[in-house]
Amino acid sequence: MKFTKKTKTNLNKTRKNRDISLIKKINKDFDSQLDTKLVSKLSKEFKTRMVHDSTSIPSLFNKYSYYTEIKKGENYPKYYVIDDEKHKCILDLDKIGKSHSFFSVSSITFSNREDMVFYSVDTVGNRFHDIYMKPFFSDELTKIISDVEGDIQISKDDKCIYYLKMNNSMRSYKLFCYDFEKNSHKCMFTEDDETFSLSLSGTTDRNHVLLTSFSWESSYTHNIENDGCKLLYKKEKDLYYSVDSYNDTWYIMYTKNSNSKLISTTDFKNYSTILPNKENVEYQEFIIKSHYLCCVYKENGFDHLLSIDLVTKKVNYFKFNNPVASFSIPSLSNLDICSPKIIMNVYSNLQPKKTIELNCVTNKIETIKTTKIKGYNEDKYREKMIYVNEKLCLTMLYRKDKYKKNMKCLLNGYGSYGTNDDPYFDSNAVSLLDRGFLFCTAHVRGSGFHGNKWHKDGKLLNKINTFKDFIECGNYLVKNNYTNREKLAIWGRSAGGLLIGAVLNMEPELFKFAVLGVPFVDVINTMKDTSKPLTTEEYKEWGNPNIKKYYNYIKKYDPMRNIDMKKKYPNIYIYSNLEDTLVEYKEPLNYYMKIKDADVFKNKERNLLMHINLKYGHMQSSKRYEGLDEFGIYYSMIINQLK
């Protein structure tokens, strides 16, 4: 089924004709109870801790070195090249984005001749992207493709660009090639399995563009060639892998069930093991530069680093002073693939981001950039990793001079898709810590905290484990006097909203306040409607409710189906967005309209509020300053509810 311009036009007509009178009434009720003074105060606090100016580490491609820069007052970065020691802007996203209320760039790629830049942008928030091309040293912008998925890659010979189209349910299912010389579009691959979606990536050596088809159960990869797509690795249940190439050798990071390893091949017939499977270890991400491979791996829930000399096969493991950290490998800072130096960003819960350089020849790590936050002193704060049982744990942050028994506490969680609850510095959370809050994250089953098995133990017919784990974390905090029921708030977003909605039905009196952000709360109805985004792809995460065993299981926890009008629900705040195409606003709205008839809300024993923003998609504002006001609203609600 093709997603045509006519389909998009009809969709836009439907949106324009929406009756938002009910939304306006709900928003008016919400606004009347909003503490605008506190919102303004919090927003100012967030702004004082904001990193206004930031520049990435320059890296050499062929002719030019590239970096990004953003300055105070700007919402979006600028891309620069260094040409003969002169710094020239090739893409000013802040200038381009000024005319849009929403502006989210998904992919940016440069031609191999280094004369053109291509980018995909969503200007509504609904995940439909337009693709533009621009000469490096000209302001001329040309839209070349409309209404597609955000992934783009350029061919090695610069003759065409690869992009993905979505079907009516917004599943990326077709690979297209746009030929610049012929001004023609050609379909190169169609993914007919409705539980799979497509993504694009380029290899480190820049010799190949890869098409990966993935589900929540497995993945497989094609190498895109002039005459079509060549299958590199077959589809197999419970097999996930990522592929890269360097010096005519393919490298495959391979995870099957709980086994994780890294292998290499030149012909996809004979394989060599680079990193063998180890108990409790899962390889997450890798990069190859010079003849060294650097890998981020997870062991017993925590990120670690290693490097391996691909010639001598010697492996080096690196230790850090703060073991609770996460790592990312910024591609723009590692374009110089012949260099043995690898640039990485390091994130932790109480330290702002820092950038390190790993020298794979000397095996030394040097911090080359630290982020300074005005007025923030990390020595005032502490972090604990608390084990609720042998495997289940939660991360706790607090300000040490305010630490005592029975503190106000915010417990948040997600617990789906194998997503990692990786450490990162949330400068906004400092406003809660400074007000005497515990800020806790529950690493429940369904997440990737302990790898693929931890995910499998919290999905499909094991999904209720996710909710039980979260409740166990809440009970542990109360039982051990970290907090009490009158001081405990919970927060989850998207699939995390499902977590909160299910938990409220199972244990409503454990919490004083609950925040559900763009929440997925009507599982059976949503998963039965194959026209909705993510439905068929997510059968392998939740199960297909058209199959009796899954229907009966989902029915046990589905938040909408299990609302009980007699239960003592806590105070609840729900937020959603009109342009959200991942969790359409009608879903949380219907949940709100149903639960508001519960006795505790009808009798005004508890407070129920909802707000639907009229201009955002699933990810809220794209403007970094405007986003501060949004978080000011969320945090003001939590602070006032736990006075």
C-alpha positions in Angstrom: 0.0 0.0 0.0 1.6 3.3 -1.1 1.6 6.3 1.1 0.8 8.9 -1.6 0.6 12.7 -1.4 -3.2 12.3 -1.7 -3.2 10.1 1.5 -1.2 12.8 3.3 -3.5 15.6 2.0 -6.5 13.6 3.3 -4.8 13.1 6.6 -4.1 16.9 6.9 -7.7 17.6 6.0 -8.9 15.3 8.8 -6.5 17.2 11.2 -7.8 20.6 10.2 -11.4 19.5 10.7 -10.8 18.2 14.2 -13.3 19.4 16.8 -11.1 20.6 19.6 -13.8 22.3 21.7 -13.6 19.5 24.3 -9.8 19.8 24.4 -10.0 23.6 24.9 -12.4 23.1 27.8 -10.1 20.5 29.4 -7.1 22.8 28.9 -9.0 25.7 30.4 -9.7 23.6 33.6 -6.0 22.7 33.7 -4.9 26.3 33.3 -7.1 27.5 36.1 -5.2 25.2 38.5 -1.7 25.7 37.2 0.7 27.5 39.5 2.1 29.9 36.9 4.4 31.6 39.3 6.1 28.3 40.2 6.3 27.3 36.5 8.0 30.6 35.8 10.4 30.1 38.7 11.3 26.6 37.7 11.8 27.6 34.1 14.3 30.3 35.2 16.1 27.7 37.4 16.4 25.4 34.4 17.7 28.2 32.3 20.5 29.0 34.7 21.7 25.4 34.5 21.3 25.2 30.8 24.4 24.8 28.5 23.8 27.7 26.2 26.9 27.5 24.1 28.3 24.2 22.8 30.7 23.1 20.1 31.5 19.6 19.0 35.0 18.2 18.4 36.1 18.9 14.8 36.9 15.8 12.7 38.4 15.4 9.2 36.4 13.7 6.5 38.5 14.1 3.3 38.9 17.8 2.3 37.3 19.4 5.3 37.0 19.0 9.0 33.4 19.2 10.4 31.8 20.4 13.6 28.6 21.8 15.0 28.0 24.8 17.2 25.0 26.3 19.0 25.0 29.6 20.9 22.9 31.3 23.6 19.5 32.2 22.3 19.6 29.6 19.5 17.3 26.6 19.3 19.1 24.6 16.7 22.8 24.0 15.7 24.9 25.3 12.8 27.2 22.9 10.8 30.6 24.2 9.9 33.6 23.1 7.8 37.2 24.1 8.3 38.6 25.0 5.0 42.2 26.1 4.9 41.9 27.3 8.6 38.7 29.2 7.7 35.5 28.3 9.5 32.6 28.3 7.1 28.9 27.6 7.9 27.4 25.1 5.5 24.0 24.6 7.2 22.4 27.0 9.6 19.5 25.1 11.1 18.6 27.8 13.6 18.0 30.3 10.7 16.1 27.7 8.7 14.0 26.6 11.7 12.9 30.1 12.8 9.9 30.1 10.5 8.5 26.9 12.0 6.8 26.3 15.4 8.2 22.8 15.2 11.4 21.8 13.5 13.1 18.4 14.1 15.9 17.2 11.9 16.3 13.5 11.8 19.3 12.8 9.4 22.1 14.9 8.0 24.6 13.5 5.5 27.3 15.0 3.2 28.1 14.0 -0.3 31.4 12.1 -0.7 32.6 14.9 -3.0 32.0 17.3 0.0 30.0 19.8 -1.9 26.4 19.1 -0.9 24.6 18.5 2.4 21.3 16.7 2.7 18.9 16.7 5.6 15.4 15.4 6.5 13.1 17.5 8.7 9.7 17.1 10.4 8.0 20.5 10.7 4.8 19.4 12.3 5.7 16.7 14.9 3.9 13.9 13.1 7.0 12.0 11.9 6.5 12.9 8.2 9.8 14.3 6.8 10.8 16.4 3.9 14.3 15.9 2.4 16.3 18.9 1.3 19.6 19.4 -0.5 21.9 22.4 -0.2 25.3 23.3 -1.7 28.0 23.8 0.9 28.7 27.4 0.2 25.3 28.7 -1.0 22.0 29.5 0.8 20.0 27.8 -1.9 17.7 25.1 -0.5 15.9 22.5 -2.7 13.2 20.2 -1.5 13.7 16.9 -3.3 11.3 14.5 -1.5 8.2 15.0 0.7 6.4 13.0 3.3 8.8 10.2 4.0 10.5 8.6 7.0 13.5 10.4 8.4 16.4 8.1 7.5 18.6 9.1 4.5 21.9 7.9 3.0 23.9 9.0 0.0 25.4 6.5 -2.4 29.2 6.1 -2.6 29.3 7.7 -6.1 27.0 10.6 -5.0 24.6 9.8 -7.8 21.6 9.0 -5.7 20.1 9.3 -2.3 18.3 6.4 -0.5 15.2 7.1 1.6 12.3 5.2 3.1 8.5 5.4 2.6 5.9 4.7 5.1 2.5 3.0 4.6 -0.8 4.2 6.0 0.0 2.9 9.5 3.4 4.8 9.3 5.5 1.7 9.1 8.7 2.3 7.1 8.4 -0.5 4.5 9.8 0.6 1.2 13.3 1.5 0.2 13.6 4.1 -2.6 16.5 5.5 -4.6 16.3 9.0 -6.0 18.7 9.4 -9.0 19.8 13.1 -9.2 20.8 12.9 -12.9 17.7 11.2 -14.1 15.4 12.9 -11.6 13.7 9.6 -11.1 12.6 7.5 -8.1 13.0 3.7 -8.0 11.7 1.3 -5.4 14.5 -1.1 -4.5 13.0 -3.2 -1.6 9.7 -3.8 0.0 9.3 -5.3 3.5 6.1 -7.3 3.4 6.3 -8.7 6.9 4.1 -6.2 8.8 5.9 -6.9 12.1 9.2 -5.5 10.6 10.3 -1.9 9.8 13.2 -0.6 7.8 16.2 1.6 8.7 19.3 2.9 6.8 22.9 3.2 7.9 26.3 3.7 6.3 29.4 1.7 7.0 32.5 3.1 8.6 34.6 2.8 5.5 31.9 4.6 3.5 31.9 1.9 0.9 28.4 0.6 1.6 24.9 1.6 2.5 23.0 -0.9 4.6 19.3 -1.6 4.9 18.2 -3.2 8.1 14.8 -4.7 8.6 14.0 -5.1 12.3 11.3 -6.1 14.7 11.2 -6.4 18.5 12.3 -10.0 18.1 15.0 -10.0 15.4 16.7 -8.1 12.6 18.4 -8.8 9.2 20.5 -6.7 6.9 21.0 -6.1 3.1 23.8 -4.3 1.4 22.4 -1.8 -1.1 24.0 -2.3 -4.5 23.3 -0.7 -7.9 21.1 -3.5 -9.1 19.3 -4.2 -5.9 19.8 -5.3 -2.3 22.0 -8.2 -1.4 21.1 -10.1 1.8 24.1 -10.3 4.2 22.6 -12.1 7.1 19.4 -14.0 7.2 16.4 -13.4 9.4 16.3 -15.7 12.4 14.1 -15.6 15.5 15.6 -14.0 18.6 18.7 -12.9 16.5 19.7 -9.2 16.6 22.8 -8.0 14.9 24.5 -4.9 13.5 26.9 -4.9 10.6 29.9 -2.7 9.7 32.7 -2.9 7.2 36.4 -1.8 7.2 39.3 -2.7 4.9 37.2 -5.3 3.0 36.2 -7.1 6.1 32.7 -7.3 7.6 32.2 -7.0 11.4 29.0 -8.3 13.0 27.8 -7.6 16.5 25.6 -10.6 17.2 23.0 -11.2 20.0 20.9 -14.3 20.1 18.9 -15.0 23.2 21.4 -14.2 26.0 24.5 -14.8 23.9 26.4 -11.8 22.6 29.5 -11.8 20.5 31.4 -9.9 17.8 32.5 -11.8 14.7 34.2 -11.0 11.3 34.0 -12.4 7.8 35.1 -11.5 4.3 32.6 -13.7 2.5 29.7 -14.5 5.0 30.8 -18.1 4.8 33.8 -18.3 7.1 33.8 -16.4 10.4 36.3 -15.4 13.0 35.4 -14.5 16.6 36.7 -11.1 17.6 34.9 -11.0 21.0 33.5 -14.2 22.4 30.3 -14.6 24.4 30.8 -13.9 28.2 28.3 -14.5 30.9 26.3 -11.3 31.9 27.9 -9.4 29.0 26.1 -7.8 26.1 27.9 -5.9 23.4 26.0 -2.7 22.6 27.9 -0.5 20.1 31.2 -0.4 18.3 33.3 1.7 16.0 36.4 0.9 13.9 39.2 3.4 13.3 42.6 2.6 11.9 43.0 -1.1 12.8 41.3 -0.7 16.2 37.8 -1.6 17.3 36.3 0.2 20.3 33.2 -1.4 21.8 30.7 -0.3 24.4 29.4 -3.3 26.4 27.0 -3.8 29.2 27.9 -6.1 32.1 25.5 -6.6 35.1 23.6 -3.5 34.1 26.4 -1.1 33.6 28.2 0.3 30.6 32.0 -0.4 30.1 34.5 0.2 27.3 37.1 -2.0 25.6 39.3 -1.7 22.6 40.9 -4.4 20.5 43.8 -4.3 18.1 42.5 -6.1 15.0 46.0 -7.1 14.0 47.4 -8.5 17.2 43.9 -9.4 18.7 44.9 -7.9 22.0 42.0 -6.6 24.1 42.2 -3.7 26.5 39.5 -3.0 29.2 39.1 0.4 30.6 38.0 1.4 34.1 36.5 4.7 35.2 36.3 6.4 38.5 32.5 6.6 38.3 31.3 3.1 37.3 27.7 4.3 36.8 28.1 6.0 33.4 27.0 5.6 29.8 28.9 6.2 26.6 28.0 7.4 23.1 30.2 7.6 20.0 29.4 10.8 18.1 29.7 10.1 14.3 30.5 13.7 13.3 33.5 13.7 15.7 34.9 10.4 14.3 34.9 11.0 10.6 38.7 10.6 10.5 38.6 6.8 10.2 42.4 6.4 9.7 43.1 7.9 13.1 43.5 5.6 16.1 41.9 8.2 18.4 38.3 7.7 19.2 36.1 10.6 20.5 33.4 9.6 23.0 30.8 11.3 25.1 30.5 10.2 28.7 27.2 10.6 30.7 26.5 10.2 34.4 23.7 11.1 36.7 25.4 13.8 38.7 28.1 15.0 36.4 27.4 17.1 33.2 28.5 15.5 29.9 32.2 15.2 29.3 34.1 14.3 26.1 37.0 11.9 26.1 39.6 10.9 23.6 40.7 7.2 23.7 44.1 6.7 22.1 44.1 3.1 21.0 47.8 3.0 20.4 48.8 4.1 23.9 45.5 2.9 25.6 45.3 6.2 27.4 42.1 8.2 27.9 42.2 12.0 28.1 39.3 14.2 29.0 39.3 16.9 26.3 36.1 18.7 27.1 34.0 19.1 30.3 30.6 20.8 30.5 30.4 23.5 33.1 27.0 24.3 34.7 26.8 27.7 36.4 26.0 27.5 40.1 26.0 23.7 40.1 28.3 21.8 42.5 28.2 18.1 42.1 29.7 17.5 45.5 26.4 18.6 47.1 24.7 15.5 45.6 24.8 11.8 46.0 23.8 8.7 44.0 22.9 5.2 45.2 22.2 2.0 43.4 19.7 0.1 45.6 19.1 -3.6 45.0 15.5 -4.4 45.8 16.2 -8.1 45.2 19.0 -10.0 43.5 18.5 -8.5 40.1 15.9 -5.7 40.4 17.4 -2.4 41.4 16.8 1.3 41.3 19.0 4.4 41.0 18.5 7.0 43.7 19.7 10.6 43.5 19.5 13.1 46.4 21.1 16.2 47.9 23.2 15.1 50.8 22.4 18.0 53.2 18.7 17.3 52.8 18.9 13.5 53.1 16.7 12.1 55.9 14.0 9.5 56.4 10.6 9.8 54.7 11.6 12.2 52.0 9.4 13.4 49.1 10.2 11.0 46.2 9.7 10.8 42.5 9.9 7.3 41.1 10.0 7.0 37.3 10.2 4.1 34.9 9.7 2.8 31.4 10.3 -0.9 31.0 9.6 -1.7 27.4 11.4 -2.5 24.1 14.6 -3.5 25.9 15.3 0.3 26.3 18.3 1.0 28.6 17.8 3.3 31.5 21.2 4.7 30.9 22.7 7.4 33.2 22.6 10.9 32.0 22.8 14.3 33.7 19.2 15.7 34.0 19.9 19.3 34.9 16.2 19.9 35.4 16.0 17.2 38.1 18.4 19.3 40.3 15.4 21.6 41.1 13.7 18.6 42.7 16.8 17.5 44.6 17.3 21.1 45.9 13.7 21.0 47.3 14.4 17.8 49.3 13.3 15.2 46.8 14.6 11.7 46.1 14.8 11.2 42.3 14.6 7.5 41.6 14.6 5.4 38.4 13.3 1.8 38.6 15.2 -0.6 36.3 12.3 -3.0 35.8 12.0 -6.1 33.6 11.1 -5.2 30.0 14.0 -2.7 29.9 17.5 -3.7 28.7 19.2 -3.1 32.1 20.4 -6.7 32.3 20.4 -7.3 28.6 18.1 -9.2 26.2 16.9 -11.7 28.8 15.7 -8.8 31.1 13.8 -7.5 28.1 12.2 -10.9 27.3 11.2 -11.3 31.0 9.1 -8.2 30.7 7.3 -8.5 27.3 4.5 -10.5 25.7 3.2 -13.1 28.2 5.7 -11.8 30.8 4.6 -8.1 30.6 3.0 -8.1 34.1 6.5 -8.6 35.5 7.2 -5.0 34.5 4.4 -3.7 36.7 5.2 -6.0 39.6 8.8 -4.8 39.6 7.8 -1.2 39.7 5.3 -1.8 42.6 8.1 -3.8 44.4 10.4 -0.7 44.0 7.7 1.5 45.4 7.0 -0.8 48.3 10.7 -1.1 49.1 11.1 2.7 49.3 8.1 3.0 51.7 9.0 -0.1 53.8 12.6 1.1 54.3 11.5 4.7 55.2 13.1 6.4 52.2 9.6 7.9 51.7 6.0 7.2 52.6 2.8 6.9 50.6 1.9 10.5 51.1 5.2 11.6 49.6 5.6 9.3 46.7 4.9 10.4 43.1 5.4 8.3 40.0 6.0 9.3 36.4 6.1 7.5 33.1 6.0 8.6 29.5 4.7 6.8 26.3 5.1 3.1 27.0 6.1 4.3 30.5 2.6 5.7 30.7 1.3 2.2 30.2 3.5 1.2 33.1 2.0 3.9 35.3 -1.6 3.2 34.1 -1.3 -0.5 34.9 0.3 0.1 38.3 -2.5 2.5 39.3 -5.0 -0.2 38.8 -3.0 -2.8 40.6 -1.8 -0.7 43.6 -3.6 2.6 43.6 -3.1 3.5 47.2 0.7 3.1 47.2 1.2 6.6 45.6 0.1 10.2 46.3 0.4 11.4 42.7 0.9 10.0 39.2 2.0 11.7 36.0 1.2 10.0 32.7 2.9 11.6 29.7 1.6 10.8 26.1 0.5 7.5 27.6 -0.2 4.2 25.8 -3.1 3.2 27.9 -5.6 1.4 25.6 -3.6 -1.6 24.6 -6.3 -3.9 23.2 -8.1 -1.4 21.1 -5.0 0.2 19.8 -3.3 -3.2 18.9 -6.5 -4.4 17.2 -6.5 -1.4 14.8 -3.8 -2.1 12.2 -4.3 1.3 10.6 -2.6 2.9 13.6 1.1 3.6 13.8 3.3 0.8 15.4 0.5 -1.7 15.7 1.7 -4.6 13.6 5.4 -3.9 14.4 4.6 -4.2 18.1 2.9 -7.6 18.0 6.3 -9.0 19.1 6.4 -6.6 22.1 2.8 -6.9 23.4 1.3 -9.7 21.5 -1.5 -9.7 18.9 -4.8 -9.4 20.7 -6.6 -11.1 17.8 -5.0 -14.2 19.2 -6.9 -15.5 22.2 -4.0 -16.2 24.6 -2.6 -12.7 24.0 -6.0 -11.0 24.3 -6.7 -12.8 27.6 -3.2 -11.8 29.0 -3.3 -8.1 27.8 -6.8 -7.9 29.3 -5.4 -8.5 32.7 -3.2 -5.4 32.7 -4.7 -3.1 30.0 -5.1 0.3 31.9 -8.3 1.2 30.1 -9.9 -2.1 30.7 -9.1 -2.3 34.3 -10.2 1.0 35.6 -12.3 0.4 38.7 -14.6 3.2 39.7 -14.5 2.2 43.4 -10.7 2.2 43.8 -8.9 4.9 45.7 -6.8 6.3 42.9 -4.2 9.0 43.7 -4.1 12.5 42.2 -3.4 12.1 38.5 -2.0 14.4 35.8 -2.1 13.4 32.1 -0.5 15.3 29.3 -0.7 14.7 25.5 -0.1 16.4 22.2 -2.5 17.0 19.3 -0.1 16.1 16.5 1.2 12.9 18.2 1.1 10.0 15.7 2.7 7.4 18.0 0.2 7.7 20.8 -2.7 9.6 19.3 -4.2 12.2 21.6 -7.6 10.5 21.6 -6.2 7.5 23.5 -5.2 9.4 26.7 -8.2 11.6 26.2 -10.5 8.5 26.3 -8.7 7.3 29.3 -9.2 10.6 31.1 -12.9 10.7 30.1 -13.4 7.2 31.6 -11.4 7.4 34.8 -12.8 10.8 35.8 -16.0 9.0 36.7 -14.2 7.1 39.4 -15.7 7.9 42.8 -12.6 9.6 44.2 -12.7 12.1 41.3 -16.4 12.6 41.2 -16.5 13.2 45.0 -13.5 15.5 44.7 -11.4 13.4 47.1 -8.7 13.4 44.5 -7.7 15.7 41.7 -7.6 14.7 38.0 -6.1 17.0 35.5 -5.3 16.8 31.8 -3.6 19.0 29.3 -3.4 18.5 25.5 -0.9 20.7 23.7 -2.2 21.9 20.4 1.1 22.1 18.5 3.5 19.3 19.4 4.0 15.7 18.4 5.1 12.8 20.5 8.4 14.4 21.7 7.1 17.8 22.9 8.7 21.0 21.7 11.6 20.9 19.4 12.8 24.3 20.7 15.2 24.0 23.6 14.1 27.2 25.4 10.4 26.5 24.9 11.0 23.0 26.3 12.0 24.5 29.6 8.5 25.8 30.1 7.0 22.4 29.5 9.2 20.8 32.1 8.3 23.7 34.4 4.7 22.6 34.2 5.5 19.0 34.9 7.7 19.7 37.9 5.4 22.3 39.3 2.6 19.7 39.4 4.8 17.2 41.3 6.1 19.8 43.8 2.7 21.2 44.6 1.2 17.7 45.0 3.8 16.6 47.5 3.8 19.7 49.7 
